[in-house]
Amino acid sequence: MANEFRPDERNIGTVAMRWHGDSLELLDQRLLPTEEHWITSEGASGVAQCIRDMVVRGAPAIGISAAYGVALAARHAGGGDWKAEIRQAIRELAESRPTAVNLFWALQRMERVFHECHSLDEAVKRLASEAQSIHEEDLEANFAMADHALEFMNPDKPISVLTHCNTGALATGGYGTALGVIRRLHEKKLLRRVYADETRPWLQGSRLTAWELSREGIPVTLNADGAAAAILASGKVKWIVVGADRITANGDVANKIGTYSLAVLARHHKVGFMVVAPSSTVDMSLASGRDIPIEERDGTEVREIRGIPLAPPGVLVFNPVFDVTPASLIDVIVTEKGVIHNPNITGMRALFG
């Protein structure tokens, strides 16, 4: 099973999904850290609902889950017009979240395999194999990115870093993107401390990142998002390390809301700003961040937390899930294919064509 894929003995962290061939289990990240509950989906509709409801989140994990959703669509197709059923499943999964390009990358890859299948039996086998390959390749990419990042950082003594949102094993096929770099620093005894933004309004930093790091014994300090400036001003942090949901041809980056302000703060305080994401996050079809569709969610997510009111009922809310950080504020983009220092369209084209 893909969730057991381990190319070596390195700890990949807590898995976000378990593939059973005829079903997909997803760890309900909405309930962490107080409850570890798994939701089982036997079809593409259930997977799409989990993606929409943020049971599973993080661009790579969304893409992997969607790939498994297509495999499930084939597994449980009626056998009549099985091709139409799989096409409908792909459409439904594509509509689940608009910003994370990994979702569409994974679905396009699954669709290419689907079009090569001449029978339902062939589709069942090949689509399941392709979904597992996507999962396994993401994990390998995480390891490669951690290696590239440490080579670029080249710390000669333990450093402290600040991160935003959750980019660990829960957001990927295992290990993590930005949090994978932090794990690798810890493994090499080069990490003094991680400062984790709480990440309003879904609190991925406090509920997920702090949970992942604490259970692995990695030194973490949780801070309110608004405290990041004070931490940077103290001189304690050497790097800000974040993930990405979409990177455009000129090096602009869409990531969890609040990332842009961190980049501005980093530039003012002369702190390095690193984006770590797999190449599946790169969208060379978009010229710049202005072209990225930014998802906005219901204002209830800001007005309350788990049913507890925090604001006047019905007050208008601006609730974008992501913001766009201009390439000019980014020191380095790290992918499994390599590193782009001071990213721009020339550097992006040199690596991604």
C-alpha positions in Angstrom: 0.0 0.0 0.0 1.2 3.5 -0.8 0.9 4.7 2.8 3.6 2.2 3.7 6.0 3.3 1.0 9.4 4.0 2.7 12.5 4.2 0.5 14.7 4.3 3.5 14.6 4.5 7.3 14.0 8.2 7.6 10.8 9.2 9.5 8.2 10.4 7.1 5.9 11.7 9.9 2.2 11.0 10.5 0.5 10.0 7.2 -2.6 11.9 6.0 -4.0 9.1 4.0 -4.2 5.3 3.8 -4.9 3.6 0.5 -6.6 0.2 0.7 -7.2 -0.5 -3.0 -11.0 -0.3 -2.8 -11.2 2.7 -0.4 -9.2 5.7 0.8 -8.9 6.7 4.5 -8.2 10.3 5.2 -7.2 11.7 8.6 -9.8 14.4 9.5 -7.5 17.3 10.0 -10.3 19.5 11.1 -10.4 17.6 14.5 -6.7 17.7 15.2 -5.1 17.9 17.7 -7.8 16.8 20.1 -9.1 13.8 18.1 -7.5 11.5 15.5 -10.5 10.4 13.3 -10.3 8.7 9.9 -12.9 9.1 7.2 -13.3 6.3 4.7 -14.3 7.1 1.1 -15.2 4.4 -1.4 -15.8 6.7 -4.3 -14.7 9.9 -6.0 -17.6 12.0 -4.6 -16.6 11.2 -1.0 -13.0 12.2 -1.8 -14.1 15.5 -3.5 -16.3 16.3 -0.4 -13.3 15.7 1.9 -11.2 18.1 -0.2 -13.9 20.7 -0.2 -14.5 20.5 3.5 -10.7 20.6 4.3 -10.6 17.1 5.8 -7.5 16.9 3.7 -5.5 20.0 2.9 -2.1 21.1 1.6 -1.6 21.2 -2.1 0.4 18.0 -2.6 -2.0 16.0 -0.3 -5.0 17.3 -2.2 -3.4 16.2 -5.5 -2.6 12.7 -4.2 -6.1 12.3 -2.7 -7.7 13.4 -6.0 -5.6 10.8 -7.9 -6.9 8.1 -5.5 -10.4 9.4 -6.1 -10.1 8.7 -9.8 -8.8 5.2 -9.0 -11.8 4.7 -6.8 -14.1 5.9 -9.6 -12.7 3.1 -11.8 -12.9 0.5 -9.0 -16.5 1.1 -8.4 -17.7 2.0 -11.9 -20.9 0.3 -12.9 -19.5 -1.4 -16.0 -22.0 0.1 -18.4 -20.7 3.4 -19.6 -17.7 3.2 -17.3 -15.8 5.9 -19.2 -18.6 8.4 -18.6 -18.5 7.6 -14.9 -14.8 8.2 -14.6 -15.0 11.4 -16.7 -17.7 12.7 -14.3 -15.5 11.8 -11.3 -12.6 13.8 -12.7 -14.9 16.8 -13.3 -16.2 16.6 -9.8 -12.8 16.3 -8.2 -11.5 19.3 -10.4 -14.3 21.5 -8.9 -13.4 20.7 -5.3 -10.7 23.5 -4.8 -9.8 26.2 -7.3 -6.3 27.4 -6.2 -4.0 24.4 -5.6 -2.5 23.6 -9.0 -1.4 20.1 -7.8 -5.0 19.1 -7.9 -5.3 19.8 -11.6 -1.8 18.4 -12.3 -2.7 15.1 -10.7 -6.0 14.9 -12.4 -4.5 15.6 -15.8 -1.9 12.9 -15.2 -4.7 10.4 -14.2 -6.8 11.5 -17.3 -3.9 10.7 -19.6 -3.7 7.2 -18.3 -7.5 6.8 -18.4 -7.5 7.7 -22.1 -5.0 4.9 -22.8 -7.3 2.3 -21.2 -9.4 0.0 -23.4 -11.3 -1.9 -20.8 -12.6 -1.3 -17.3 -10.3 -3.9 -15.8 -7.3 -2.2 -17.4 -8.5 1.2 -16.0 -8.9 -0.2 -12.5 -5.3 -1.6 -12.5 -3.6 1.3 -14.3 -5.3 4.1 -12.5 -4.6 2.6 -9.0 -1.0 2.1 -10.0 -0.7 5.7 -11.3 -2.2 7.1 -8.1 0.3 5.2 -6.0 3.1 6.4 -8.2 2.0 10.0 -7.7 2.0 9.4 -3.9 5.4 7.7 -3.9 7.0 10.4 -6.2 5.8 13.2 -3.9 7.5 11.5 -0.9 10.7 11.2 -2.9 10.4 14.8 -4.0 10.1 15.9 -0.3 13.4 14.2 0.5 15.1 15.8 -2.5 13.8 19.3 -1.6 15.1 19.0 1.9 18.6 18.1 0.5 18.6 21.0 -1.9 17.4 23.5 0.8 20.1 22.5 3.3 22.8 22.7 0.6 21.6 26.3 -0.2 21.3 27.3 3.4 24.6 25.8 4.3 24.3 26.6 8.1 27.5 26.2 10.1 25.7 26.1 13.4 22.1 25.5 14.6 19.6 28.1 13.4 16.0 29.1 14.2 13.4 29.4 11.5 9.8 30.6 11.2 7.1 28.9 9.3 3.5 29.5 8.3 0.5 27.2 7.9 1.2 23.4 7.8 3.5 21.9 5.2 4.5 18.7 6.8 3.6 15.0 6.4 -0.1 15.9 6.8 0.0 18.2 3.8 2.0 15.9 1.5 2.7 12.3 0.7 4.9 12.2 3.8 7.8 14.1 5.4 6.8 17.6 4.1 7.9 20.5 1.9 8.9 23.5 4.1 8.4 21.3 7.2 10.5 18.6 5.5 13.4 21.1 5.4 12.8 21.8 9.1 12.8 18.1 9.8 16.1 17.7 7.9 17.7 20.5 9.9 16.6 18.8 13.1 18.0 15.4 11.8 21.4 17.1 11.1 21.3 18.8 14.5 21.3 22.2 12.8 17.9 23.4 14.2 17.7 25.5 17.3 14.0 26.3 17.2 10.9 26.5 14.9 8.5 29.5 15.4 5.1 28.4 14.1 2.5 31.0 13.1 -0.9 29.9 14.4 -2.3 30.7 10.9 -5.8 32.1 11.2 -8.5 31.4 10.5 -8.1 27.6 10.3 -5.2 27.5 12.8 -3.2 25.0 10.8 -0.1 26.2 12.5 -1.3 25.6 16.0 -3.5 22.5 15.4 -1.3 20.7 12.9 2.3 22.1 12.7 2.8 22.4 16.4 1.2 18.9 16.8 3.4 17.3 14.2 6.6 18.9 15.6 5.8 18.3 19.3 5.1 14.6 18.9 8.4 14.2 17.1 10.4 16.1 19.7 11.3 19.0 17.4 11.7 22.2 19.4 8.7 24.5 18.4 7.3 27.7 19.8 3.8 28.6 18.7 3.1 32.3 18.1 0.1 34.4 17.1 0.4 35.6 13.4 0.7 39.2 14.6 3.8 38.3 16.7 5.9 37.4 13.7 7.3 40.9 13.3 8.4 41.0 16.9 10.2 37.7 16.5 12.0 38.8 13.4 13.0 42.1 15.0 14.6 40.2 17.9 17.1 38.7 15.5 16.4 35.1 16.5 15.3 33.9 13.1 17.6 33.2 10.2 15.1 32.0 7.6 11.4 32.0 7.0 10.5 28.7 5.2 7.0 28.3 3.7 5.3 26.1 1.1 3.2 27.0 -1.9 -0.1 26.2 -3.6 0.8 27.6 -7.0 3.9 29.2 -8.5 3.7 31.1 -11.7 6.1 31.5 -14.7 7.7 34.7 -13.2 8.2 33.2 -9.7 5.2 34.7 -8.0 3.8 32.4 -5.3 0.3 31.8 -4.0 0.3 30.4 -0.5 -1.7 30.5 2.7 -3.1 33.9 3.6 -0.5 35.8 5.6 2.5 34.6 3.6 2.8 37.9 1.7 3.1 39.9 4.9 5.8 37.6 6.1 7.8 38.2 3.0 7.5 42.0 3.5 8.7 41.6 7.1 11.5 39.3 6.0 12.8 41.9 3.6 12.7 44.7 6.1 14.5 42.6 8.8 17.0 41.1 6.3 15.8 37.5 7.0 16.0 34.9 4.3 12.7 33.9 2.6 12.5 30.4 1.2 9.6 28.8 -0.7 9.7 25.0 -0.8 7.3 23.2 -3.2 7.3 20.3 -5.6 7.4 21.0 -9.4 3.8 19.9 -9.6 3.0 23.2 -7.9 4.6 25.2 -10.7 2.1 26.5 -13.3 4.1 27.9 -16.3 0.8 28.6 -18.1 0.2 31.6 -15.8 2.4 34.7 -16.4 2.2 36.1 -12.9 0.4 36.0 -9.6 -2.3 38.3 -11.0 -3.6 35.3 -13.0 -4.0 33.0 -10.0 -7.6 32.4 -8.9 -7.8 33.0 -5.2 -10.3 31.0 -3.3 -12.6 32.9 -0.8 -14.4 30.9 1.8 -17.4 31.5 4.0 -17.1 34.3 6.6 -18.3 31.9 9.3 -14.7 30.6 9.4 -13.6 34.0 10.7 -16.6 34.9 12.8 -16.4 31.7 14.9 -14.3 28.7 15.9 -16.0 25.4 16.2 -19.3 27.0 16.8 -18.1 29.5 19.4 -18.8 33.1 18.2 -15.9 35.5 18.0 -17.6 38.4 16.2 -21.0 40.1 15.8 -23.4 37.8 13.9 -23.6 38.6 10.2 -20.7 41.1 10.2 -19.1 41.2 6.7 -15.9 39.2 6.4 -13.1 39.1 3.9 -11.8 35.5 4.0 -9.4 34.8 1.2 -7.6 31.4 1.7 -4.4 32.5 -0.1 -2.4 35.6 -1.0 0.3 36.1 -3.6 3.9 36.9 -2.7 5.8 38.7 -5.5 8.9 37.0 -6.8 10.9 40.1 -5.9 10.4 39.4 -2.2 11.5 35.7 -2.4 15.1 34.8 -1.9 14.9 31.2 -3.2 12.4 28.7 -4.5 13.3 25.1 -3.8 11.8 22.2 -5.8 13.0 18.6 -6.3 14.4 19.6 -9.7 16.6 22.3 -8.2 16.9 25.7 -6.7 16.0 29.1 -8.2 17.9 32.0 -6.4 16.2 35.4 -6.7 13.4 33.9 -8.9 12.3 35.5 -12.1 11.0 34.4 -15.4 14.4 33.6 -16.8 15.3 31.3 -13.8 11.9 29.7 -13.9 12.2 28.9 -17.7 15.7 27.6 -17.2 14.4 25.0 -14.8 10.9 24.3 -16.0 10.9 25.2 -19.7 
